[in-house]
């Protein structure tokens, strides 16, 4: 059991939601509100994070928390705002997400969208307590903003605005119910362990923020205190590696447990693991937004939970989502390396079946990919960049599975993959990888349907040319002439008794592969699992085989050779 140090850390709150549903606007409003107080020690805009001390939260929540302020133990809340659900997909601690709480942003006018639904699945998977922030209520027709407290503001709305609001919120509550959540507006929640609180709010007017912070603090106090005790060992996750003229290589991190000091050695979960020494710990100047701030303050120590910038050697190859842990000795380092290897063995996949290949920089990233693509067949899932073996494996795979997913890893074989017609999907925002694969799959399906439709229109009567047997078996390769109709690759052939002989694997004319033959064309065809002299004979007449359903559909195509279709129907005795 790890040693504990005195103190309760602030809960880490991550903000999730669909694009354009108001996440950034809401966070920006919170930042402006707190920075505007301009009181020393009140607020620090941290690296990729917004640090909300409890003193500021008391002011925002008005009268809700002040009467019980002495009972509140948490020192504040740390909001992390990172793309692609990083807090859940690649930040890991003992198999779970490092986020203690989440705020799911939903636009009251749009309802649940694909990324909202993905967020719900992630929240379910990691069993993370969360609140729904129902944003953009200022856009509800007729809505008046007389008070920041939603409960008080509700009383001043006219009947039209109330009806519009009720119609929208009940629709969203129904959508959440379809996903297995018993959701209710926050003021009506009786049991937070069984009901999901929905807080209407606005990032433009600030309405609903007192209610949102009250719910978040309440959840933290009631359900999280035991897991917020600080341990002695510093643990964190990398958000972004940067390079600039002043600082050189520098890294934004979130420290989610313990403490980190100047001079500490850390082991990073890269492949292979990277050891680095902390040469500098930097915080942005007070009241400054990290995106605009250029001056930083040197500090000697930082305690979780906190966002901070670090400088150290060997950090240039570290990627977003990589975890790290402070190490005190060589023995501790080797023990941690073994632990990382075991985690890799447990999560990596090598299947015999056909499927796509997944690549990620670390255990957390790979676990996220496996969860996201769980409905797809997976041939291989590995940590680290793709290899030539990956491309060789995919070369003989069916088109729909000829896919290499690279999450936050470089692909050194881009050109080879292109030449082998392998679909490479890469990026550092995980849901976009999924969306791109879905779009590509839909395109492939449409192409396949069109090809099938075109192939169905082609029926043929062919003759096996005498003295043109190029290979007797394995596969049989014979010269043929199309007597009627049109012949395509993958067509099934039958004899004049209706017995299926086999499927055309390949067609070749004058040394070139072709996909189809028209009437009077002559070419060589290959048929697997057929022996010339047994199943087929020189000079024999063969036909393309069709099912009853195909026959009924072909009857409706104007392009179909009706006489040949009737000849095939008579052989197969279709009604």
PEVENNOR-V157893 format. One record per residue. RES is the residue in one small letter. D_FIRST is the distance of its C-alpha to the first C-alpha in Angstrom with 2 decimals. Layout:
res=<RES/RES>
d_first=<D_FIRST/D_FIRST>
//
This chain:
res=<x/x/x/x/x/x/x/x/x/x/x/x/x/x/x/x/x/x/x/x/x/x/x/x/x/x/x/x/x/x/x/x/x/x/x/x/x/x/x/x/x/x/x/x/x/x/x/x/x/x/x/x/x/x/x/x/x/x/x/x/x/x/x/x/x/x/x/x/x/x/x/x/x/x/x/x/x/x/x/x/x/x/x/x/x/x/x/x/x/x/x/x/x/x/x/x/x/x/x/x/x/x/x/x/x/x/x/x/x/x/x/x/x/x/x/x/x/x/x/x/x/x/x/x/x/x/x/x/x/x/x/x/x/x/x/x/x/x/x/x/x/x/x/x/x/x/x/x/x/x/x/x/x/x/x/x/x/x/x/x/x/x/x/x/x/x/x/x/x/x/x/x/x/x/x/x/x/x/x/x/x/x/x/x/x/x/x/x/x/x/x/x/x/x/x/x/x/x/x/x/x/x/x/x/x/x/x/x/x/x/x/x/x/x/x/x/x/x/x/x/x/x/x/x/x/x/x/x/x/x/x/x/x/x/x/x/x/x/x/x/x/x/x/x/x/x/x/x/x/x/x/x/x/x/x/x/x/x/x/x/x/x/x/x/x/x/x/x/x/x/x/x/x/x/x/x/x/x/x/x/x/x/x/x/x/x/x/x/x/x/x/x/x/x/x/x/x/x/x/x/x/x/x/x/x/x/x/x/x/x/x/x/x/x/x/x/x/x/x/x/x/x/x/x/x/x/x/x/x/x/x/x/x/x/x/x/x/x/x/x/x/x/x/x/x/x/x/x/x/x/x/x/x/x/x/x/x/x/x/x/x/x/x/x/x/x/x/x/x/x/x/x/x/x/x/x/x/x/x/x/x/x/x/x/x/x/x/x/x/x/x/x/x/x/x/x/x/x/x/x/x/x/x/x/x/x/x/x/x/x/x/x/x/x/x/x/x/x/x/x/x/x/x/x/x/x/x/x/x/x/x/x/x/x/x/x/x/x/x/x/x/x/x/x/x/x/x/x/x/x/x/x/x/x/x/x/x/x/x/x/x/x/x/x/x/x/x/x/x/x/x/x/x/x/x/x/x/x/x/x/x/x/x/x/x/x/x/x/x/x/x/x/x/x/x/x/x/x/x/x/x/x/x/x/x/x/x/x/x/x/x/x/x/x/x/x/x/x/x/x/x/x/x/x/x/x/x/x/x/x/x/x/x/x/x/x/x/x/x/x/x/x/x/x/x/x/x/x/x/x/x/x/x/x/x/x/x/x/x/x/x/x/x/x/x/x/x/x/x/x/x/x/x/x/x>
d_first=<0.00/3.81/6.57/9.10/12.76/15.62/17.18/17.46/18.32/21.41/21.25/22.43/25.66/27.43/31.11/32.57/36.10/39.32/41.28/43.68/42.21/41.65/38.06/39.14/41.76/39.36/36.82/39.78/41.03/37.70/37.75/41.38/40.88/38.09/39.64/42.96/41.59/41.69/39.73/37.56/33.84/34.41/33.68/32.63/33.47/30.56/30.41/30.80/29.45/30.88/29.03/30.21/29.54/29.76/33.05/34.74/33.44/34.99/38.28/38.24/37.48/40.44/40.54/37.75/34.74/36.53/37.01/33.27/32.09/30.66/28.30/26.88/23.52/23.06/24.56/26.34/26.15/25.83/28.24/28.02/31.22/31.06/33.44/32.92/29.93/27.70/24.92/24.67/26.10/24.35/21.49/18.45/14.79/13.35/16.96/18.03/20.03/18.72/21.49/20.60/24.29/27.49/31.16/33.49/36.86/39.91/43.49/45.34/48.46/46.98/44.44/41.87/42.30/40.81/37.97/37.29/37.03/34.71/32.49/32.49/31.42/28.48/27.45/27.78/25.75/22.68/23.37/23.49/25.25/28.44/31.80/35.13/37.09/40.68/42.31/45.92/47.27/49.72/51.47/52.21/56.03/57.26/53.83/54.11/51.45/52.29/48.79/45.26/44.00/44.62/45.22/47.97/49.35/49.78/52.41/54.65/54.87/58.16/58.58/58.82/55.52/53.77/55.17/54.11/50.57/50.31/51.65/49.06/46.00/46.89/47.28/43.77/42.29/44.06/42.62/39.05/39.89/40.97/37.47/35.98/35.20/36.73/37.49/39.33/40.44/37.84/40.24/40.71/37.08/36.43/32.93/30.62/28.42/31.53/33.73/33.45/34.79/37.52/38.52/41.92/42.05/43.82/42.80/46.42/47.01/43.49/44.24/41.28/38.72/38.46/37.74/35.24/33.13/33.37/31.99/29.10/28.09/28.57/26.33/23.56/23.90/24.18/21.65/19.11/18.10/14.75/13.68/15.23/12.94/12.64/9.66/10.88/11.26/14.54/15.13/18.55/21.46/25.03/27.86/30.91/32.19/35.40/38.10/40.64/43.18/41.56/37.86/38.12/35.08/32.65/29.83/28.90/25.19/22.96/19.78/17.60/14.39/13.86/16.93/19.43/21.86/25.17/24.95/21.40/21.21/19.92/19.81/21.55/21.49/25.22/27.13/26.74/23.72/25.02/23.85/25.23/25.43/25.71/29.25/29.72/28.06/30.70/31.22/34.53/37.00/36.80/38.43/38.91/38.23/36.40/38.94/41.76/40.14/40.94/39.77/36.19/34.63/32.54/29.30/26.93/23.64/22.49/19.69/18.61/20.22/23.24/25.84/26.96/29.10/28.05/30.29/29.36/30.81/30.45/29.60/32.98/32.04/28.85/29.49/28.55/25.41/23.67/19.98/18.71/15.69/16.02/15.99/16.49/17.90/19.78/17.22/14.53/17.40/18.39/15.00/15.00/18.68/18.15/15.65/18.40/21.05/19.47/19.27/22.90/24.04/22.70/24.42/27.60/30.77/33.89/36.41/39.88/41.27/42.92/41.11/39.99/37.61/34.60/33.21/30.36/28.65/25.04/22.92/22.87/26.62/27.41/25.46/27.50/30.73/30.15/29.64/32.66/34.97/33.94/37.58/38.93/39.26/36.84/37.89/35.20/32.06/30.70/28.78/31.13/34.83/37.43/39.22/42.82/41.73/40.60/44.15/45.82/43.84/44.89/48.49/49.46/47.58/49.50/50.17/47.88/44.84/45.84/43.11/40.50/37.89/36.42/33.72/33.25/34.38/37.78/40.31/42.30/44.64/46.09/49.69/49.17/47.50/50.49/52.97/51.26/51.33/47.56/46.31/43.58/41.62/39.44/37.84/34.72/35.07/33.86/36.08/39.12/38.51/38.65/41.75/43.51/42.91/44.21/47.27/47.93/47.58/50.03/52.43/52.26/52.87/55.88/57.25/56.84/58.63/61.42/61.77/61.89/64.44/66.57/66.26/67.30/70.49/71.30/72.95/75.01/77.65/77.61/79.63/78.29/80.71/82.58/82.06/78.90/76.19/73.88/71.31/71.83/68.18/64.46/65.10/68.80/70.30/73.71/76.09/76.83/79.10/78.36/81.39/80.24/77.33/74.37/71.74/68.09/65.19/63.02/66.09/66.41/69.75/71.84/75.21/78.33/77.28/74.05/71.78/68.77/68.96/65.88/64.43/65.59/62.82/64.73/68.13/69.87/73.13/74.66/71.35/69.35/66.81/68.02/66.57/69.78/73.47/76.42/79.69/81.69/78.71/78.19/74.93/72.77/69.99/67.23/66.29/63.40/63.81/67.62/70.34/73.75/76.41/74.26/72.62/74.75/78.17/80.04/82.22/80.22/79.68/76.11/74.74/71.44/69.71/68.68/67.10/68.92/66.73/67.48/71.18/71.25/69.55/71.81/74.87/74.00/73.79/77.07/76.25/76.02/78.88/80.14/82.52/79.83/77.39/80.01/80.57/76.82/76.75/79.68/77.98/74.81/76.89/74.94/76.52>
//
